[in-house]
Amino acid sequence: MSEIRPVFTPEAKPLKVMVVIVLYKIRAEDSPAFRSVIAARESFGRNAGEVRVLLWDNSPVSGASENLPEGVAYFGDESNSGLATAYNRAMEWAELHGAEWLLTLDQDTAVPPDFFHKMGNSATAATQYAGVGAIVPQIAASGRRLSPNWFQFGAVPRWYRTGYVGVPAEPVFAFNSGAMLRLDALKQAGGYDPRFWLDNSDAMIFSKLHEHGKRVYVAGDIQVEHEFSMKDMQRRMSAVRYENALFAETAFWDLRMNRIAGWERTLRLVLRLFKHWARGDAAELRRITWHELMRRLFTPRRTRVKEWVEATEERAKRAQRPMWDPRISVCMASYNGGPYVDAQLQSILSQLGPNDEVVIVDDGSTDDTVLRIEEIADARVKLLRHRANAGVLATFEDALRCGTGEILFLADDDDVWAPTKVQRFMEVFSEAAGVGIVSSRVRMIDEHDRPLADSRINRSGKFRSGFWWNLFINHYQGSAMAVRASLLGQVLPFPAQQSFLHDAWIGTRNDLLGGKAVFIEQDLLFYRRHSKNASRTKPLTEQIRTRVELLLAHLSYWFLYPASGRRAMQW
């Protein structure tokens, strides 16, 4: 296990959270979660933030409790559409009331009295890190740690030590109950998957957060007790629910985890059979486990996925979005770009909508870059400042992680965008759903905006995708690129080597994984050449070293990050 170090100065602000508690065959006043949340909210106080509650009742016969406290809403869903629907509707309710966080709770999970105080402190601490999308407490049952966990080799579950506080480098998975997730991160990831309507909805949403480059802050100073139904199957798990749980678990592992993880799950089923016999579990539970074990062993993976897709197709259709209206994040790394940053920002902002954003990470500028950015006074511009100079790779990585849009444009602080750049790029993304990277030709200008002769940066207009082509002759120009946010889980973190830049890594990594890239044969970026450019033409020996290091980085990535060694299967 490795840990991320903080890079920003912490920013304290009031906690604005929407708590959603899903009820089933229990009254709100009898729910330990609801009672403890109201008590913790009273202890929290209004000056420290705002805590609203949505009670979502999946009971067959629902009925709103009378005299609900202020800031508590009730919705009865007698169709029992599940957790995913409840959480997605809660996201809309949270946005309507100006909440920044969504906190999900099972009806029987009681939180401690100081829960919101500590969550508020954790939210402040999390602002020191780039791209934190969730804050999770540690959850245990009878002293046994249950959540959160990570997967060694992308396959074997491991749990964090009791009391651990920080941001792990590896993908973190956690239970729904007690998790507090950033609303903009949830929206970027597309919300909760309706196919995983009940079981493994938490595994899926944390996988999607990682896929979009988001990190998880583990608040081990918050300890929560939780009753886990899988640990008491005879009393708390019906045969129908258990069958659905195994069906969803297999689907998640087939879609999102590597093959080693699949073998681990198969072995786990074998061990569970022995536990069934040792505990004297019901014959129906043993039959379900045996059936799923045989399915894992003798049914091809793609067939299992097809069965899952067919079984959940109706739920997916009911939750289908009417149209694709993506948010755009322009991710900029700035460093001593004072003379040029005004023109660059104006050329960008004029093309963005009111819900888009420009995320700028300044890497310790010593000129007036920060002042000029602040003087723009546009709410769409979000400026973050590194504590210390970290270099161009780390700065771009942090900017990409902090972006919350579905499409991420990369930007330098000293170029100028052509007036139709965003429009043309978004047309390509909308027309080709499978495209991960879009880039364009650039036009060279000098520090006084005067045109320069074309250079090798355009490769004579002959763009070529493909791993080996771009390993030796890189055709990807970072400031002329845009990527889908769902690609981030495959390309981050950037390797530590400094001899190649982020564009070569993103492009070749996408090529290596079979991703698609489209090149627009138009000059949609005015690329400025001046004495302080981060990119420059290298001597031959240095170019050779760069390509060797890039190849070695790809080889080592397969061993360091086995979970990202393949793209997640899609339906």
C-alpha positions in Angstrom: 0.0 0.0 0.0 1.3 3.5 -0.9 0.0 6.9 0.1 -0.5 10.2 -1.8 1.2 13.3 -0.3 -0.8 16.5 0.0 0.0 19.2 -2.7 -2.5 22.0 -1.9 -3.1 24.2 1.2 -6.3 23.0 3.0 -9.4 25.1 2.4 -12.0 25.2 5.2 -15.6 25.9 4.3 -19.0 24.8 5.7 -20.1 21.3 5.0 -23.1 21.0 2.7 -24.3 17.5 2.6 -27.5 15.6 1.6 -28.0 12.4 3.6 -30.0 9.7 1.8 -31.4 6.8 3.9 -33.1 4.0 2.1 -35.8 2.4 4.2 -37.4 -1.1 3.7 -40.2 -2.4 5.9 -39.2 -0.1 8.8 -40.5 3.3 10.0 -38.2 6.2 9.9 -38.4 6.7 13.7 -37.3 3.1 14.2 -34.3 3.4 11.9 -31.0 3.6 13.8 -29.5 5.5 10.9 -32.2 8.2 10.9 -32.2 8.6 14.7 -28.4 8.9 14.9 -28.2 11.3 11.9 -30.7 13.7 13.5 -28.8 13.5 16.8 -25.5 14.1 15.0 -27.0 17.0 13.1 -28.1 18.7 16.3 -24.6 18.3 17.7 -23.1 19.7 14.5 -24.8 23.0 14.6 -26.0 25.3 11.8 -22.9 27.5 11.7 -20.7 24.5 10.8 -22.7 23.6 7.7 -26.0 22.3 6.4 -27.2 18.7 6.7 -30.4 17.8 4.9 -31.9 14.3 4.9 -33.9 12.4 2.2 -35.8 9.3 3.4 -36.3 7.0 0.4 -38.8 4.3 1.3 -38.7 1.1 -0.8 -41.3 -0.7 1.4 -44.3 -2.4 -0.4 -46.6 -0.1 1.5 -45.0 3.2 2.3 -46.3 6.0 4.4 -44.7 9.3 5.3 -44.1 9.8 9.0 -45.8 12.7 10.6 -43.9 15.7 12.0 -40.6 15.1 10.3 -37.9 17.5 11.4 -37.0 20.5 9.4 -34.7 19.7 6.4 -36.0 16.1 6.2 -37.9 15.0 3.0 -39.7 11.7 2.4 -40.4 9.8 -0.8 -42.2 6.5 -1.0 -41.2 4.1 -3.9 -43.5 1.1 -3.6 -42.0 -0.4 -6.7 -38.8 -1.0 -4.8 -36.6 0.2 -7.6 -33.5 -0.3 -5.5 -30.5 1.6 -4.2 -29.2 2.9 -7.5 -32.5 4.7 -8.3 -32.7 6.1 -4.8 -29.2 7.4 -4.9 -29.5 8.9 -8.4 -32.7 10.7 -7.4 -31.0 11.9 -4.2 -28.2 13.4 -6.4 -30.9 15.5 -8.1 -32.4 16.5 -4.8 -29.0 17.4 -3.4 -28.2 19.6 -6.4 -31.5 21.3 -6.1 -30.7 22.3 -2.5 -27.1 23.3 -3.2 -25.4 20.4 -1.5 -21.8 19.6 -2.4 -21.8 16.1 -0.9 -24.1 13.0 -1.0 -23.9 10.8 2.1 -25.5 7.3 1.7 -26.6 5.3 4.7 -28.3 1.9 5.3 -31.3 2.0 7.5 -29.6 0.1 10.3 -26.2 1.9 10.4 -25.9 4.2 13.3 -23.4 7.1 13.1 -21.6 8.5 16.2 -22.7 11.8 17.7 -19.6 13.7 16.3 -20.0 12.2 12.8 -20.6 15.4 10.9 -18.0 17.3 12.9 -15.4 14.7 11.8 -16.7 14.5 8.3 -16.4 18.3 8.0 -12.8 18.1 9.2 -12.1 15.3 6.7 -13.6 17.4 3.9 -11.2 20.2 4.8 -8.3 17.9 4.9 -9.3 16.3 1.6 -8.8 19.7 -0.2 -5.1 19.2 0.2 -5.2 16.4 -2.4 -6.0 16.5 -6.1 -9.2 14.8 -7.2 -10.7 13.4 -4.0 -14.2 12.2 -5.0 -15.2 10.5 -1.8 -14.6 10.4 2.0 -15.3 7.1 3.7 -15.2 6.1 7.4 -14.0 2.7 8.6 -16.8 0.2 9.1 -16.6 -2.9 11.2 -18.9 -5.7 12.5 -18.2 -7.2 15.9 -14.6 -5.9 15.7 -13.9 -7.2 12.2 -12.9 -4.7 9.6 -15.3 -4.6 6.6 -14.7 -1.3 4.7 -12.8 0.3 3.0 -10.5 -2.1 1.2 -8.1 -2.3 -1.7 -7.0 -5.2 -4.0 -3.4 -6.4 -3.9 -2.4 -7.3 -7.5 -5.8 -6.0 -8.5 -7.3 -9.2 -7.1 -6.8 -10.0 -3.4 -8.8 -7.9 -0.9 -6.8 -6.1 1.8 -8.1 -3.8 4.5 -6.6 -0.6 5.9 -5.3 -0.7 9.5 -7.7 0.6 12.1 -7.4 4.3 12.5 -5.7 4.9 9.1 -6.2 8.4 7.8 -5.1 9.6 4.4 -5.4 9.2 0.6 -4.1 5.8 -0.7 -2.6 5.7 -4.1 -4.4 2.5 -5.1 -8.1 2.3 -6.0 -10.2 2.2 -2.8 -13.5 0.3 -2.5 -16.0 1.0 0.3 -19.5 0.2 1.4 -22.3 2.5 0.4 -23.3 3.0 4.0 -21.4 5.9 5.6 -19.7 7.0 2.3 -19.8 10.7 1.5 -19.3 11.4 -2.2 -18.7 14.7 -4.0 -21.7 15.5 -6.1 -19.7 16.8 -9.1 -17.6 13.6 -9.1 -20.7 11.4 -9.1 -22.1 13.4 -12.0 -18.9 13.1 -13.9 -18.9 9.3 -13.4 -22.5 9.1 -14.6 -24.1 8.4 -11.3 -25.0 5.0 -9.9 -25.4 2.2 -12.5 -29.1 1.1 -12.8 -27.9 -2.4 -13.8 -26.4 -2.8 -10.3 -29.6 -1.7 -8.7 -29.0 -3.3 -5.3 -26.0 -5.5 -4.7 -22.5 -4.3 -5.7 -23.8 -0.8 -6.4 -21.1 0.4 -4.1 -18.3 -1.6 -5.8 -19.5 -0.2 -9.2 -19.6 3.5 -8.1 -16.1 3.3 -6.6 -14.8 1.6 -9.7 -16.3 4.4 -11.8 -14.8 7.1 -9.6 -11.4 5.5 -10.1 -12.1 5.2 -13.8 -12.5 9.0 -13.9 -9.3 9.6 -12.0 -10.9 10.3 -8.6 -9.3 9.4 -5.3 -10.8 8.4 -1.9 -10.0 9.9 1.5 -10.0 7.3 4.2 -11.3 8.8 7.5 -10.1 6.1 9.9 -10.7 8.5 12.8 -14.4 7.8 12.2 -15.4 4.3 13.3 -18.9 2.9 12.4 -20.5 -0.4 13.3 -22.5 -2.1 10.6 -24.5 -5.3 10.3 -23.3 -7.1 7.2 -25.9 -9.5 5.9 -23.4 -11.8 4.2 -21.9 -12.6 7.7 -25.3 -13.8 9.0 -26.8 -15.4 6.0 -29.2 -17.8 7.8 -30.9 -14.9 9.6 -30.6 -11.9 7.3 -30.3 -13.3 3.8 -33.2 -14.8 1.8 -32.5 -17.3 -0.9 -33.7 -14.8 -3.6 -31.6 -12.0 -2.3 -28.5 -14.3 -2.0 -29.0 -15.5 -5.6 -29.2 -11.9 -6.8 -26.2 -10.9 -4.8 -24.0 -13.7 -6.4 -25.3 -12.8 -9.8 -24.3 -9.2 -9.4 -21.0 -10.0 -7.9 -20.0 -12.2 -10.8 -21.1 -9.5 -13.2 -19.0 -6.9 -11.5 -15.9 -9.1 -11.4 -16.4 -10.0 -15.0 -16.8 -6.4 -16.1 -14.4 -4.5 -13.9 -11.8 -6.8 -12.4 -8.8 -8.7 -13.9 -8.7 -12.4 -14.4 -6.6 -13.1 -11.3 -9.5 -11.4 -9.3 -11.9 -13.8 -11.0 -9.9 -16.8 -9.9 -9.9 -15.4 -6.3 -13.7 -15.1 -6.4 -14.0 -18.7 -7.7 -11.8 -19.9 -4.8 -13.9 -17.9 -2.4 -17.0 -19.7 -3.6 -15.3 -23.0 -3.0 -14.5 -21.9 0.6 -18.0 -20.7 1.1 -19.4 -24.1 0.3 -17.3 -25.6 3.1 -18.6 -22.9 5.4 -22.2 -23.8 4.4 -21.6 -27.4 5.4 -19.7 -26.5 8.6 -22.4 -24.0 9.8 -25.3 -26.2 8.7 -26.7 -23.5 6.3 -29.9 -24.2 4.5 -29.8 -26.5 1.5 -31.1 -23.8 -0.8 -28.2 -21.5 0.1 -25.8 -24.3 -0.7 -27.5 -25.0 -4.0 -27.2 -21.3 -5.0 -23.5 -21.2 -4.2 -22.9 -24.5 -6.1 -24.7 -23.2 -9.1 -22.7 -20.0 -9.2 -19.5 -21.9 -8.8 -20.3 -24.2 -11.7 -21.3 -21.1 -13.8 -17.9 -19.5 -13.0 -16.0 -22.7 -14.0 -17.9 -23.8 -17.1 -19.7 -20.7 -18.6 -17.4 -18.4 -20.7 -17.0 -15.0 -19.3 -18.6 -13.2 -22.3 -21.6 -15.5 -22.0 -22.0 -14.6 -18.3 -21.8 -10.9 -19.2 -24.4 -11.4 -21.9 -26.7 -13.1 -19.4 -26.3 -10.2 -17.0 -27.0 -7.6 -19.7 -30.2 -9.3 -20.8 -31.4 -9.7 -17.3 -30.9 -6.0 -16.4 -31.8 -4.5 -19.8 -35.2 -3.3 -18.7 -33.8 -1.4 -15.7 -31.1 0.2 -17.9 -33.8 1.4 -20.4 -35.9 2.9 -17.7 -32.9 4.9 -16.5 -31.6 5.9 -19.9 -30.5 9.5 -20.3 -32.6 11.4 -22.9 -29.6 13.0 -24.6 -25.8 13.5 -24.2 -25.1 16.9 -22.9 -21.6 16.6 -21.4 -19.8 19.0 -19.1 -16.5 20.3 -20.3 -13.4 20.8 -18.1 -10.4 22.6 -19.5 -7.4 21.4 -17.5 -4.6 23.9 -17.5 -1.1 23.7 -16.0 0.3 27.2 -15.4 3.8 28.3 -14.6 5.1 31.9 -15.2 2.8 32.4 -18.1 1.8 35.9 -17.0 2.4 37.7 -20.4 0.1 35.2 -22.2 -2.4 33.7 -19.8 -5.0 36.5 -20.2 -5.4 36.0 -23.9 -5.4 32.2 -23.5 -8.2 32.3 -20.9 -10.3 34.7 -22.9 -10.0 32.5 -26.0 -11.2 29.5 -23.9 -13.9 31.0 -21.8 -15.7 32.5 -24.9 -16.3 29.0 -26.1 -17.6 27.4 -22.9 -21.1 27.1 -21.5 -22.2 28.3 -18.1 -21.8 24.9 -16.5 -18.4 24.2 -17.9 -15.1 24.9 -16.0 -11.5 25.8 -16.4 -9.4 24.0 -13.8 -6.0 25.7 -13.4 -3.2 24.2 -11.2 -0.4 26.7 -10.8 3.0 25.1 -10.1 4.5 27.9 -8.0 4.7 30.8 -10.5 7.1 33.6 -9.5 5.6 36.2 -11.9 2.2 37.7 -11.9 0.4 34.6 -13.4 -1.8 34.0 -10.4 -2.7 37.6 -10.0 -3.8 37.8 -13.7 -5.9 34.6 -13.4 -7.6 35.9 -10.3 -8.4 39.2 -12.1 -10.4 37.3 -14.7 -13.2 37.1 -12.0 -15.1 34.3 -13.8 -16.9 31.7 -11.6 -16.0 29.0 -14.2 -12.3 29.5 -13.4 -11.1 27.3 -10.5 -7.5 28.1 -9.4 -5.5 25.7 -7.3 -1.9 26.4 -6.2 0.8 23.9 -5.5 2.6 24.3 -2.2 5.9 23.7 -4.1 7.0 23.4 -7.7 6.3 19.8 -8.7 7.0 19.9 -12.5 4.8 19.8 -15.6 3.7 16.1 -15.4 2.5 16.3 -11.8 0.8 19.6 -12.5 -1.1 18.3 -15.4 -2.0 15.1 -13.5 -3.5 17.1 -10.7 -5.4 19.4 -13.1 -6.9 16.3 -14.8 -7.9 14.7 -11.5 -9.6 17.9 -10.4 -11.6 18.3 -13.5 -15.3 17.2 -13.2 -16.4 17.2 -16.8 -17.0 14.2 -19.0 -14.7 15.7 -21.7 -11.3 17.1 -20.5 -9.4 19.5 -22.7 -5.7 19.9 -22.0 -4.4 23.5 -22.1 -1.1 25.3 -21.7 -1.1 28.8 -20.2 0.6 30.5 -23.2 -1.3 29.4 -26.3 -4.5 30.7 -27.9 -7.5 28.6 -29.0 -9.1 29.0 -32.4 -12.7 30.3 -32.1 -14.3 27.0 -33.3 -12.0 24.5 -31.4 -14.5 23.4 -28.7 -17.3 23.1 -31.2 -15.3 20.9 -33.6 -13.9 18.7 -30.9 -17.3 18.1 -29.3 -18.8 17.2 -32.7 -16.3 14.4 -33.0 -16.9 13.1 -29.5 -20.7 13.1 -30.0 -20.5 11.4 -33.4 -18.1 8.6 -32.2 -18.9 7.2 -28.8 -15.8 4.9 -28.8 -13.3 7.7 -29.3 -11.1 8.3 -26.3 -8.8 11.1 -27.7 -9.4 13.9 -30.2 -6.6 16.2 -31.3 -6.0 18.7 -34.1 -3.4 20.5 -36.2 -1.8 23.5 -34.6 -0.6 26.8 -36.1 2.8 28.1 -34.8 3.0 31.7 -33.5 5.7 33.6 -31.7 5.5 35.6 -28.5 4.1 38.6 -30.4 1.4 36.5 -32.1 3.2 36.6 -35.4 2.9 33.4 -37.5 5.9 31.1 -37.7 6.9 28.5 -40.2 5.4 25.0 -39.7 7.5 22.7 -37.6 7.8 19.0 -36.9 5.1 19.4 -34.2 2.5 18.9 -37.0 4.3 15.9 -38.6 3.4 17.5 -41.9 -0.2 17.0 -41.1 0.2 13.2 -41.2 -1.2 12.1 -37.9 -0.9 8.3 -37.2 -2.2 6.5 -34.2 -0.8 3.2 -33.0 1.5 2.3 -30.2 4.8 1.6 -32.0 4.5 4.6 -34.4 4.1 7.0 -31.5 6.6 5.3 -29.3 9.3 6.3 -31.9 7.7 9.4 -33.4 5.1 11.0 -31.1 2.2 12.5 -33.0 0.3 13.5 -29.9 0.5 17.2 -28.9 -0.9 17.8 -25.4 -2.2 21.3 -25.8 -4.1 20.2 -28.9 -5.7 17.2 -27.2 -9.0 16.4 -25.4 -9.8 13.1 -23.7 -12.8 11.4 -22.2 -12.7 11.5 -18.4 -13.3 7.7 -18.4 -9.8 7.3 -19.9 -8.1 8.7 -16.7 -8.3 5.4 -14.8 -6.1 3.8 -17.5 -3.5 6.6 -17.8 -3.1 7.9 -14.2 -0.9 8.1 -12.3 1.7 9.4 -14.8 5.0 7.6 -14.6 7.7 9.3 -12.5 10.1 9.6 -15.4 10.7 13.2 -16.5 12.1 12.8 -20.0 8.8 12.3 -21.7 5.7 14.4 -21.2 2.0 13.6 -20.5 0.9 13.8 -24.1 3.2 11.0 -25.3 2.1 8.8 -22.3 -1.6 9.4 -22.7 -1.5 8.8 -26.5 0.6 5.6 -26.4 -1.2 4.2 -23.4 -4.6 4.7 -25.2 -3.0 3.1 -28.3 -1.7 0.1 -26.3 -5.1 -0.6 -24.8 -6.8 -0.5 -28.2 -8.4 2.9 -27.8 -9.5 5.1 -30.7 -8.0 8.5 -31.5 -9.3 11.0 -34.1 -7.2 13.8 -35.7 -9.0 16.9 -37.0 -7.3 18.3 -40.1 -7.7 21.9 -39.0 -5.5 24.4 -37.2 -7.5 24.8 -34.0 -4.7 25.9 -31.7 -2.3 28.7 -32.0 0.8 27.2 -30.5 3.2 29.7 -29.1 6.9 29.3 -29.3 9.1 31.4 -27.0 12.1 31.0 -24.8 10.2 29.6 -21.8 8.3 26.7 -23.5 8.2 23.5 -21.4 8.5 21.4 -24.6 11.6 21.7 -26.8 13.4 19.9 -29.5 15.8 17.4 -27.9 19.2 16.2 -29.2 19.2 12.7 -30.8 20.8 10.9 -27.7 18.1 12.4 -25.5 15.4 11.4 -27.9 16.6 7.8 -27.8 16.7 7.9 -24.0 13.1 9.3 -23.9 11.8 6.5 -26.1 13.5 3.8 -24.1 12.1 5.2 -20.8 8.7 5.5 -22.3 8.8 1.8 -23.4 10.0 0.7 -19.9 7.3 2.8 -18.3 4.7 0.9 -20.2 6.2 -2.4 -19.3 6.4 -1.5 -15.6 2.9 -0.2 -15.5 1.5 -3.7 -16.1 3.1 -4.9 -12.9 2.5 -1.8 -10.8 -1.1 -1.3 -11.8 -2.5 -4.7 -12.9 -6.1 -3.5 -12.3 -5.7 -1.0 -15.2 -4.1 -3.5 -17.5 -7.3 -3.8 -19.6 -10.3 -1.7 -20.4 -13.4 -2.5 -18.4 -15.8 -4.6 -20.5 -18.8 -2.6 -21.7 -22.3 -3.7 -22.7 
